[in-house]
């Protein structure tokens, strides 16, 4: 592995850690409090859409370029999708109950 690949990998995994870390607290709070009034439905919908697209991009990058380039993108956004889906699930539940609006 070259020094450029190592540096690229470090930046990719650092971004992955920050991305996943930033969504864990929101998902935990939503699950604990069952309150997502401060979270936009459309922001969550767009975040999930971008997560799916980035996972697809990361997988394709792993297949067609290199595992080093694609793995942080695929793994990070896969975990991001898990936590955003939790928050989105609470939001949908609250909208259906009528306790929150879109």
GIDA-V748573 format. One record per residue. N is the residue number from 0. PHI is phi as a letter, one per 20 degrees, with the letter a starting at -180 (none if undefined). PSI is psi in whole degrees, -180 to 180 (NA if undefined). NEAR is the number of other ideal C-beta (glycine too) atoms within 10 Angstrom. Layout:
# GIDA-V748573
n->N phi->PHI psi->PSI near->NEAR
n->N phi->PHI psi->PSI near->NEAR
This chain:
# GIDA-V748573
n->0 phi->none psi->133 near->8
n->1 phi->e psi->166 near->8
n->2 phi->f psi->-32 near->7
n->3 phi->f psi->-41 near->9
n->4 phi->f psi->-39 near->12
n->5 phi->f psi->-47 near->11
n->6 phi->f psi->-42 near->10
n->7 phi->f psi->-44 near->16
n->8 phi->f psi->-42 near->17
n->9 phi->f psi->-47 near->11
n->10 phi->f psi->-41 near->11
n->11 phi->f psi->-45 near->19
n->12 phi->f psi->-32 near->14
n->13 phi->f psi->-44 near->11
n->14 phi->f psi->-38 near->13
n->15 phi->f psi->-46 near->21
n->16 phi->f psi->-42 near->13
n->17 phi->f psi->-44 near->11
n->18 phi->f psi->-49 near->18
n->19 phi->f psi->-43 near->17
n->20 phi->f psi->-36 near->11
n->21 phi->f psi->-22 near->11
n->22 phi->e psi->-21 near->21
n->23 phi->f psi->-47 near->14
n->24 phi->f psi->-38 near->10
n->25 phi->f psi->-43 near->17
n->26 phi->f psi->-43 near->18
n->27 phi->f psi->-45 near->13
n->28 phi->f psi->-44 near->16
n->29 phi->f psi->-41 near->23
n->30 phi->f psi->-38 near->14
n->31 phi->f psi->-48 near->9
n->32 phi->e psi->-17 near->10
n->33 phi->l psi->26 near->13
n->34 phi->c psi->120 near->14
n->35 phi->c psi->25 near->24
n->36 phi->g psi->-33 near->10
n->37 phi->e psi->2 near->9
n->38 phi->d psi->126 near->18
n->39 phi->f psi->131 near->12
n->40 phi->g psi->-46 near->16
n->41 phi->f psi->-32 near->8
n->42 phi->f psi->-43 near->13
n->43 phi->f psi->-43 near->21
n->44 phi->f psi->-43 near->14
n->45 phi->f psi->-36 near->11
n->46 phi->f psi->-41 near->20
n->47 phi->f psi->-41 near->16
n->48 phi->f psi->-46 near->10
n->49 phi->f psi->-35 near->14
n->50 phi->f psi->-44 near->22
n->51 phi->f psi->-44 near->13
n->52 phi->f psi->-41 near->11
n->53 phi->f psi->-36 near->19
n->54 phi->f psi->-45 near->19
n->55 phi->g psi->-46 near->13
n->56 phi->f psi->-45 near->14
n->57 phi->f psi->-42 near->22
n->58 phi->f psi->-45 near->16
n->59 phi->f psi->-37 near->13
n->60 phi->f psi->-40 near->19
n->61 phi->f psi->-42 near->17
n->62 phi->f psi->-46 near->10
n->63 phi->d psi->-16 near->9
n->64 phi->d psi->-81 near->10
n->65 phi->b psi->152 near->13
n->66 phi->f psi->-35 near->12
n->67 phi->f psi->-40 near->17
n->68 phi->f psi->-39 near->16
n->69 phi->e psi->-28 near->19
n->70 phi->g psi->-48 near->18
n->71 phi->f psi->-36 near->23
n->72 phi->f psi->-47 near->22
n->73 phi->f psi->-48 near->20
n->74 phi->f psi->-48 near->17
n->75 phi->g psi->-47 near->22
n->76 phi->f psi->-26 near->24
n->77 phi->f psi->-46 near->17
n->78 phi->f psi->-39 near->19
n->79 phi->g psi->-43 near->22
n->80 phi->f psi->-40 near->19
n->81 phi->g psi->-50 near->14
n->82 phi->f psi->-37 near->23
n->83 phi->f psi->-35 near->21
n->84 phi->f psi->-37 near->16
n->85 phi->f psi->-48 near->17
n->86 phi->f psi->-42 near->22
n->87 phi->f psi->-39 near->21
n->88 phi->f psi->-43 near->15
n->89 phi->f psi->-41 near->22
n->90 phi->f psi->-48 near->22
n->91 phi->f psi->-43 near->14
n->92 phi->g psi->-46 near->14
n->93 phi->f psi->-37 near->19
n->94 phi->f psi->-43 near->14
n->95 phi->f psi->-36 near->9
n->96 phi->f psi->-19 near->9
n->97 phi->n psi->9 near->7
n->98 phi->e psi->-15 near->12
n->99 phi->c psi->159 near->19
n->100 phi->d psi->167 near->8
n->101 phi->g psi->NA near->8
